[in-house]
Amino acid sequence: MSKRLLTALEYPNADSTDLNEEKTLREVVLWLETNKLKSGSQQVTNGLKNSSSNDWNNYFDQYKDSLGCPMLGSQVEELQWLLGKAIQMETTKNTECAYLKHAVENIKTANIPSVVAENPLDKLDFRSTEFTERINQLAKTLKISPYPDPLVTLRAVRKVICTRLTAECVEDPSKVILEGIPFPFQDVDLGFNLNDPVLNQAAKVLRMLYIHNLRDLQTKANELIVGVQNVTANPKTDTKLGQVGR
């Protein structure tokens, strides 16, 4: 996966790059900062340039903190996060391209009434640095790994809050904390082969998520059916309307 991201970012010799080598990993981090991210301070960048220094890891930690990168299991995983951040920046930086500008001009010329939003959330800049930092802080508090796109991180935060932090869940955590042996989805036969272990693993995860969503939909459908049946299959008779002797 990392090699695909490096190729997309046009990193030299991406196919033959071995990120398990410490020297190579440090070179990739410096290349990302110099050519793509450009977010570190001059002091940190100079520290990253000295790849043979014993203080390199300290500068790398400072660099990750400045970008909001979470603490992951290894430096390779953290580099994977940085690559995703670089991909996001590459795909969103060309906002002044010709077709987008033309589209904006078309929107401006359209006869659309002006609407004043009363909801303060409508006035937020969801792409600002401050918004991203606050969402990442909230995600870390909830032990959620921040995603390069703050809106994706926000959706994950919302899901955790709605499923784990409601008044009912806080009062009785056993309702949401699952117990038992985890399902070994890694060992399940996918049914097809994508000729790539990483893609096969991702397909299994997507299949499990799909099954989970499908079961949730079925449960809600059953609840709806039961609710309708409680209304239609339990009529109440008003005995005052009855007449005797006819």
PyMOL commands that set and color helices and strands:
alter all, ss='L'
color gray80, all
select helices_A, chain A and resi 2-8+14-16+22-37+42-49+56-67+75-92+98-109+120-123+129-141+150-164+167-171+173-175+185-187+197-232+239-241
alter helices_A, ss='H'
color red, helices_A
deselect
rebuild
show_as cartoon
